Amino acid sequence: MRILLGFTASFALLLGASLTASAQTAAGHANRFHNTTKIAAPAPLSYGVNIFARGTASYFNPDAITVDDHFVYVAYANNTAKNGSDGRPSTVVQYKRNGQVDHIYSIIGHCDGMRLNPSSHQLWALVNNDGNPAMYTIDPQTSAIKKYAFSSAPHGGGYDDVVFTNGQAFISASNPTLNSSGINVFPAIDRVTLSGSTAQLTSVLEGDASAFDITTQKVVKLNLVDPDSMSVDPAGDVILVDQGGSELVALSHAGTSSQMATRLATGTQIEDPIWATNQHGVLFIVDGKANAVYTATTQFIPGTVYVASPNDSGVASFVGTMDMTTGIITPVLVGFRSPTGLLFVATQK
C-alpha cells in the first residue's frame, strides 16, 4: 500500500535548545496523523513510503529489525513483561524481501534487541531488558534455537541491544541501578562471548567513565543512566544511545588499549542511529504502536545519519537526520505513532 506524502514544511531541532515554532508545528502534524495512513516528509527531499509488513493477532508490538542477504527479520515483543516475569513468548518473523512471511520463531521473554552475527550468520536475540536477562541464538538455516544465560548482571537490570564490529560482539547494559547520588557506576557496555550455554561478559565502558564532549570540547564525566540501542558507524566505532540521558556515546577502538569515548548531547530521546551507506537503498522503519514496519526510499546521501524518536520523547514520533558534528536533528518523516527500530539496506539502482 502506498502511503501519501502530505506535509512539506522544513524544520530543524537544535540539540539542547527548546523546541522551535516550526518543530512545534511538526509535532502537531505528527499528532494529527496518528490515526491515518499518512506519513509526511518535509522538503527538500521527497520520500516514498510504503508498508512492508504488519503484525497480526498472533504477533504484534514490533521492535528490533535486522537483515541478511535474502531475508528481513523482525522481533515482535507481543504483550510480554520487560523483566520476563510473565514467562510469555516473543515472536521473530523471517520475511522475504517482498514482505512475505517465510518462517516464524518463538522465544520466551521480552525481545527488545536482535542482530545478525556476520560471522556465524545466526541471529542473536536478547530478552528481558529490564531484568532477569537471557539471550538466544537462532540459526535460520536449521531453525535451531539455543538459549544462553548471562554470566552476570551487576548493574541489576537487563541487556538491550548487541552489535558486531571488528570480530567482536558488544552489548548494552540497560535499566541500571543508580547509586544514592543518581550515578551509574556499573558497566554500560560489555564485550560478550559465548561459551557452552553461557554468555560471558567483560566490561568495556563504565557508566561513569570519562569522555570527550563534542559540544563543549572538554573531557567530561559520563552518567549513562539509560543505556539502550546500539549501532556501528562506517568506521567500525560502537555507538551507544543513552536514551533517558538524551545523549550518544561513540566508542572508537572498542575493547582495546586505544579505546576512546566521545559524547554528543541529543536534546531529546532517540533510538537506533543508522548510516545511509549508498545512494540507492531502503530505510526500514519499525513503529511498534502502529504494529507496522514501513519502508522509505529516496535518493539517499551516503553518510547521512538517521535517528528515530519514540512517543515518550520530548519531541516525539518522527524520523530525522542527525549531524554528528554539530548536534542538529532535522525531522524528515513525521506521522508515526512510535518509531523505535531503523535499518538501512543498500540496493542496486
Rosetta blueprint (number, residue, H / E / L):
1 M L
2 R E
3 I E
4 L L
5 L L
6 G L
7 F L
8 T L
9 A L
10 S L
11 F L
12 A L
13 L E
14 L E
15 L L
16 G L
17 A L
18 S L
19 L L
20 T L
21 A H
22 S H
23 A H
24 Q H
25 T H
26 A H
27 A H
28 G H
29 H H
30 A H
31 N H
32 R H
33 F L
34 H L
35 N L
36 T L
37 T L
38 K L
39 I L
40 A E
41 A L
42 P L
43 A L
44 P L
45 L L
46 S L
47 Y L
48 G E
49 V E
50 N E
51 I E
52 F E
53 A E
54 R E
55 G L
56 T L
57 A L
58 S L
59 Y L
60 F L
61 N L
62 P E
63 D E
64 A E
65 I E
66 T E
67 V E
68 D L
69 D L
70 H L
71 F E
72 V E
73 Y E
74 V E
75 A E
76 Y E
77 A L
78 N L
79 N L
80 T L
81 A L
82 K L
83 N L
84 G L
85 S L
86 D L
87 G L
88 R L
89 P E
90 S E
91 T E
92 V E
93 V E
94 Q E
95 Y E
96 K E
97 R L
98 N L
99 G L
100 Q L
101 V E
102 D E
103 H E
104 I E
105 Y E
106 S E
107 I E
108 I E
109 G L
110 H L
111 C E
112 D E
113 G E
114 M E
115 R E
116 L E
117 N L
118 P L
119 S L
120 S L
121 H L
122 Q L
123 L E
124 W E
125 A E
126 L E
127 V E
128 N L
129 N L
130 D L
131 G L
132 N L
133 P L
134 A E
135 M E
136 Y E
137 T E
138 I E
139 D L
140 P L
141 Q L
142 T L
143 S L
144 A L
145 I E
146 K E
147 K E
148 Y E
149 A E
150 F E
151 S L
152 S L
153 A L
154 P L
155 H L
156 G L
157 G L
158 G E
159 Y E
160 D E
161 D E
162 V E
163 V E
164 F E
165 T E
166 N L
167 G L
168 Q E
169 A E
170 F E
171 I E
172 S E
173 A E
174 S E
175 N L
176 P L
177 T L
178 L L
179 N L
180 S L
181 S L
182 G L
183 I L
184 N L
185 V L
186 F L
187 P E
188 A E
189 I E
190 D E
191 R E
192 V E
193 T E
194 L E
195 S E
196 G L
197 S L
198 T E
199 A E
200 Q E
201 L E
202 T E
203 S E
204 V E
205 L E
206 E E
207 G L
208 D L
209 A L
210 S E
211 A E
212 F E
213 D E
214 I L
215 T L
216 T L
217 Q L
218 K E
219 V E
220 V E
221 K E
222 L L
223 N L
224 L L
225 V L
226 D L
227 P E
228 D E
229 S E
230 M E
231 S E
232 V E
233 D L
234 P L
235 A L
236 G L
237 D L
238 V E
239 I E
240 L E
241 V E
242 D E
243 Q L
244 G L
245 G L
246 S L
247 E E
248 L E
249 V E
250 A E
251 L E
252 S E
253 H L
254 A L
255 G L
256 T L
257 S L
258 S L
259 Q L
260 M E
261 A E
262 T E
263 R E
264 L E
265 A E
266 T L
267 G L
268 T L
269 Q L
270 I L
271 E E
272 D E
273 P E
274 I E
275 W E
276 A L
277 T L
278 N L
279 Q L
280 H L
281 G E
282 V E
283 L E
284 F E
285 I E
286 V E
287 D E
288 G L
289 K L
290 A L
291 N L
292 A E
293 V E
294 Y E
295 T E
296 A E
297 T E
298 T L
299 Q L
300 F L
301 I L
302 P L
303 G L
304 T L
305 V E
306 Y E
307 V E
308 A E
309 S E
310 P L
311 N L
312 D L
313 S L
314 G L
315 V L
316 A L
317 S L
318 F E
319 V E
320 G E
321 T E
322 M E
323 D L
324 M L
325 T L
326 T L
327 G L
328 I E
329 I E
330 T E
331 P E
332 V E
333 L E
334 V E
335 G L
336 F L
337 R L
338 S L
339 P E
340 T E
341 G E
342 L E
343 L E
344 F E
345 V E
346 A E
347 T L
348 Q L
349 K L
